[in-house]
Amino acid sequence: MQSIGIFGGAFDPIHIGHLRTAFELMTALNLNAVHFVPSAIPPHKHRPQAGGDIRLRMINAAIQGQAGFVADERELNRPGPSYSVDTLASLRQEYPDDALCLLIGMDAFLSMGEW
């Protein structure tokens, strides 16, 4: 069994705060991988300025060479709003025996009551 961190967000753009948070949590929680999941249509925020393809390329460039970091485009490929519950259900189907850990940024944490 593996432990997988799921780090969703607009990543518009991805920055050192995202990368440092992911690395620190990967280390502290002994995660085997962290999936960066850019949202297509954030339900609780304004639409990202950069398109999904550009944000995905920025993520790939930012995580290049970091073992265990994965760019995950499932929300970009799904129509409609990007709800975390749908993403987690999709990941559970793909990784039925692995532990999934939802990682969120401070902005998402502070607005969690609106989810």
Kinemage of the C-alpha trace (Angstrom):
@kinemage 1
@onewidth
@group {chain A} dominant
@subgroup {mainchain}
@vectorlist {calphas} color= white
{ca met a 1} P 0.000 0.000 0.000
{ca gln a 2} L 1.188 3.473 -0.878
{ca ser a 3} L 0.284 6.847 0.600
{ca ile a 4} L -0.643 9.469 -1.983
{ca gly a 5} L -1.082 13.177 -1.333
{ca ile a 6} L -3.685 14.958 -3.444
{ca phe a 7} L -2.899 18.662 -3.813
{ca gly a 8} L -5.619 20.475 -5.732
{ca gly a 9} L -5.802 24.120 -6.670
{ca ala a 10} L -5.845 26.617 -9.488
{ca phe a 11} L -2.030 26.776 -9.601
{ca asp a 12} L -2.361 30.079 -11.462
{ca pro a 13} L 0.580 30.095 -11.356
{ca ile a 14} L 2.224 27.342 -9.369
{ca his a 15} L 4.848 28.868 -7.062
{ca ile a 16} L 7.472 28.000 -4.480
{ca gly a 17} L 4.864 28.054 -1.696
{ca his a 18} L 2.984 25.205 -3.388
{ca leu a 19} L 6.166 23.237 -3.988
{ca arg a 20} L 7.542 23.761 -0.491
{ca thr a 21} L 4.219 22.798 1.113
{ca ala a 22} L 4.026 19.639 -1.001
{ca phe a 23} L 7.622 18.690 -0.216
{ca glu a 24} L 7.263 19.324 3.522
{ca leu a 25} L 4.030 17.312 3.720
{ca met a 26} L 5.461 14.525 1.598
{ca thr a 27} L 8.353 14.252 4.039
{ca ala a 28} L 6.363 14.697 7.263
{ca leu a 29} L 3.583 12.274 6.262
{ca asn a 30} L 5.893 9.806 4.509
{ca leu a 31} L 3.914 10.077 1.271
{ca asn a 32} L 5.040 8.050 -1.720
{ca ala a 33} L 3.674 10.619 -4.161
{ca val a 34} L 1.968 13.985 -4.376
{ca his a 35} L -0.472 14.563 -7.230
{ca phe a 36} L -0.831 18.214 -8.255
{ca val a 37} L -4.398 18.487 -9.574
{ca pro a 38} L -5.124 21.796 -11.338
{ca ser a 39} L -8.803 22.700 -11.289
{ca ala a 40} L -10.628 23.327 -14.540
{ca ile a 41} L -13.515 25.330 -13.084
{ca pro a 42} L -13.016 26.170 -9.406
{ca pro a 43} L -16.501 26.268 -7.836
{ca his a 44} L -15.526 28.716 -5.066
{ca lys a 45} L -13.106 31.041 -6.858
{ca his a 46} L -12.799 33.099 -10.000
{ca arg a 47} L -11.776 31.227 -13.108
{ca pro a 48} L -7.995 31.048 -13.503
{ca gln a 49} L -6.459 33.573 -15.880
{ca ala a 50} L -4.221 31.002 -17.554
{ca gly a 51} L -5.849 28.142 -19.421
{ca gly a 52} L -5.644 24.604 -18.107
{ca asp a 53} L -3.073 23.522 -20.677
{ca ile a 54} L -0.745 26.374 -19.712
{ca arg a 55} L -1.149 25.716 -15.982
{ca leu a 56} L -0.468 22.017 -16.552
{ca arg a 57} L 2.730 22.873 -18.454
{ca met a 58} L 3.781 25.202 -15.618
{ca ile a 59} L 3.208 22.396 -13.103
{ca asn a 60} L 5.215 19.932 -15.191
{ca ala a 61} L 8.082 22.407 -15.479
{ca ala a 62} L 7.997 23.177 -11.744
{ca ile a 63} L 8.004 19.537 -10.587
{ca gln a 64} L 10.522 18.242 -13.114
{ca gly a 65} L 13.185 16.225 -11.323
{ca gln a 66} L 11.299 15.976 -8.018
{ca ala a 67} L 10.747 12.288 -7.292
{ca gly a 68} L 7.166 11.482 -6.390
{ca phe a 69} L 5.612 14.690 -7.721
{ca val a 70} L 2.965 14.005 -10.386
{ca ala a 71} L 0.963 16.377 -12.596
{ca asp a 72} L -2.588 15.006 -12.623
{ca glu a 73} L -4.907 16.401 -15.287
{ca arg a 74} L -8.128 14.570 -14.335
{ca glu a 75} L -10.015 17.757 -13.392
{ca leu a 76} L -8.960 19.451 -16.625
{ca asn a 77} L -10.400 16.494 -18.555
{ca arg a 78} L -13.724 16.443 -16.687
{ca pro a 79} L -16.595 18.767 -17.675
{ca gly a 80} L -18.235 21.037 -15.142
{ca pro a 81} L -17.026 22.430 -11.821
{ca ser a 82} L -13.980 20.824 -10.205
{ca tyr a 83} L -15.337 19.396 -6.960
{ca ser a 84} L -12.819 17.686 -4.678
{ca val a 85} L -15.286 14.911 -3.864
{ca asp a 86} L -15.427 13.914 -7.557
{ca thr a 87} L -11.645 13.954 -7.815
{ca leu a 88} L -11.239 11.851 -4.685
{ca ala a 89} L -13.829 9.349 -5.970
{ca ser a 90} L -11.923 9.075 -9.256
{ca leu a 91} L -8.635 8.563 -7.422
{ca arg a 92} L -10.210 5.964 -5.121
{ca gln a 93} L -11.260 3.980 -8.205
{ca glu a 94} L -7.751 4.216 -9.640
{ca tyr a 95} L -5.973 3.496 -6.338
{ca pro a 96} L -8.389 1.265 -4.378
{ca asp a 97} L -5.782 -0.068 -1.941
{ca asp a 98} L -3.765 3.083 -1.311
{ca ala a 99} L -4.137 5.713 1.388
{ca leu a 100} L -5.231 9.079 -0.021
{ca cys a 101} L -4.408 12.281 1.820
{ca leu a 102} L -6.030 15.562 0.762
{ca leu a 103} L -3.549 18.455 0.850
{ca ile a 104} L -4.899 21.992 0.605
{ca gly a 105} L -3.428 25.452 0.620
{ca met a 106} L -4.180 28.083 3.235
{ca asp a 107} L -6.619 29.892 0.930
{ca ala a 108} L -8.686 26.724 0.538
{ca phe a 109} L -8.438 25.964 4.243
{ca leu a 110} L -9.749 29.404 5.177
{ca ser a 111} L -12.727 29.038 2.821
{ca met a 112} L -13.501 25.403 3.640
{ca gly a 113} L -16.814 26.384 5.250
{ca glu a 114} L -18.057 27.339 1.763
{ca trp a 115} L -17.328 23.913 0.300
